[in-house]
Amino acid sequence: MRRLLLIGIGAGDPDYLTVQAIRAIDAFDVLFVVTKDAATDELVTARRDVVARHRTAGPYRTVELVDPPRPWREAPDYRAAVVRWRAQRTEQWSSAIRDGLADGETGAFLVWGDPSLYESTLAVVAEVAAEDDLDLDYEVLPGISAVHALTARHRIPLNRVGRAVQISPARLLADGMPDGVDDVVVMLDGRTTFATIAADGIEIYWGAYLGTPDEVLIRGPLAEVADEIVRVRDAARARKGWVFDSYLLRRR
Ligand SMILES: C[S@@+](CC[C@H](N)C(=O)[O-])C[C@H]1O[C@@H](n2cnc3c(N)ncnc32)[C@H](O)[C@@H]1O
């Protein structure tokens, strides 16, 4: 049987790694590394650094998986574009695992944050593992997500007493806070959506590059701080070439 470890490595700080993740870094024979565009090179480097820092076992092999292009921003049908992209990934990963991982060996993917949150690694591996002629088992090791990095760095509880919290991609906030929701964590925002919604009565807790030396935190009434966040975010993105930010919107 082949074995895969999906290791959550936390969303920024190398110290976010759990003891379980550190042990798993010593347990693989093959590291599968997904490379995307130039903007995410830094995240690939961060993963390599994590292995260099924690691995004490002997050498390992690396298999690079060049990600298929992600056309969904322009695609008229978002869901269909995602389904197509996932199918391409599944095919690519299936043959890479068959060719690169021998029977009895353990492979690993280092997954940013937690593997269960806005990550397709887990879904793609589940599909590959379901292939009848491939004897593959996999294990998921949880990590500290950007959601928890955000609340820790702002020193706030995620929920208010007895209340619900929604986690949402920014795409679904185009028309403002969802009805009936008072607390929403927004991720995957390429377009500063927070600056386009009705701001009255809403507090924002915003963080970029959480847990890294570039971390920036801004909080306050959305109406008062939205412009500042846009300015700071634009400047950071111009300087680094990419930005990862998340925020909690909380109705007062
Ligand atoms: C593809 S999702 C991956 C989420 C990841 N699995 C997690 O558990 O945090 C990428 C999004 O996560 C958020 N994110 C990840 N790392 C972050 C960080 N260090 N600071 C702020 N936001 C981050 C951003 O909203 C980004 O657009």
Ligand as a Chemical Component Dictionary entry (heavy atoms), coordinates in Angstrom:
data_LIG
# 
_chem_comp.id                   LIG 
_chem_comp.type                 NON-POLYMER 
_chem_comp.pdbx_formal_charge   0 
_chem_comp.three_letter_code    LIG 
# 
loop_
_chem_comp_atom.comp_id 
_chem_comp_atom.atom_id 
_chem_comp_atom.alt_atom_id 
_chem_comp_atom.type_symbol 
_chem_comp_atom.charge 
_chem_comp_atom.model_Cartn_x 
_chem_comp_atom.model_Cartn_y 
_chem_comp_atom.model_Cartn_z 
_chem_comp_atom.pdbx_ordinal 
LIG C1  C1  C 0  -6.389 28.975 -0.616 1  
LIG S1  S1  S 1  -6.826 29.706 0.915  2  
LIG C2  C2  C 0  -5.964 28.665 2.024  3  
LIG C3  C3  C 0  -6.438 28.775 3.455  4  
LIG C4  C4  C 0  -5.632 27.875 4.385  5  
LIG N1  N1  N 0  -5.891 26.472 4.133  6  
LIG C5  C5  C 0  -5.916 28.162 5.853  7  
LIG O1  O1  O 0  -6.258 27.220 6.600  8  
LIG O2  O2  O -1 -5.770 29.309 6.256  9  
LIG C6  C6  C 0  -5.858 31.172 0.880  10 
LIG C7  C7  C 0  -6.495 32.299 1.671  11 
LIG O3  O3  O 0  -6.224 32.088 3.037  12 
LIG C8  C8  C 0  -6.012 33.324 3.678  13 
LIG N2  N2  N 0  -4.640 33.321 4.250  14 
LIG C9  C9  C 0  -3.778 32.294 4.232  15 
LIG N3  N3  N 0  -2.642 32.599 4.870  16 
LIG C10 C10 C 0  -2.801 33.863 5.332  17 
LIG C11 C11 C 0  -1.983 34.735 6.088  18 
LIG N4  N4  N 0  -0.769 34.375 6.520  19 
LIG N5  N5  N 0  -2.471 35.973 6.371  20 
LIG C12 C12 C 0  -3.697 36.343 5.967  21 
LIG N6  N6  N 0  -4.519 35.558 5.264  22 
LIG C13 C13 C 0  -4.081 34.325 4.938  23 
LIG C14 C14 C 0  -6.209 34.416 2.636  24 
LIG O4  O4  O 0  -7.557 34.843 2.712  25 
LIG C15 C15 C 0  -5.951 33.678 1.348  26 
LIG O5  O5  O 0  -6.609 34.285 0.269  27 
# 
loop_
_chem_comp_bond.comp_id 
_chem_comp_bond.atom_id_1 
_chem_comp_bond.atom_id_2 
_chem_comp_bond.value_order 
_chem_comp_bond.pdbx_ordinal 
LIG C1  S1  SING 1  
LIG S1  C2  SING 2  
LIG S1  C6  SING 3  
LIG C2  C3  SING 4  
LIG C3  C4  SING 5  
LIG C4  N1  SING 6  
LIG C4  C5  SING 7  
LIG C5  O1  DOUB 8  
LIG C5  O2  SING 9  
LIG C6  C7  SING 10 
LIG C7  O3  SING 11 
LIG C7  C15 SING 12 
LIG O3  C8  SING 13 
LIG C8  N2  SING 14 
LIG C8  C14 SING 15 
LIG N2  C9  SING 16 
LIG N2  C13 SING 17 
LIG C9  N3  DOUB 18 
LIG N3  C10 SING 19 
LIG C10 C11 SING 20 
LIG C10 C13 DOUB 21 
LIG C11 N4  SING 22 
LIG C11 N5  DOUB 23 
LIG N5  C12 SING 24 
LIG C12 N6  DOUB 25 
LIG N6  C13 SING 26 
LIG C14 O4  SING 27 
LIG C14 C15 SING 28 
LIG C15 O5  SING 29 
# 
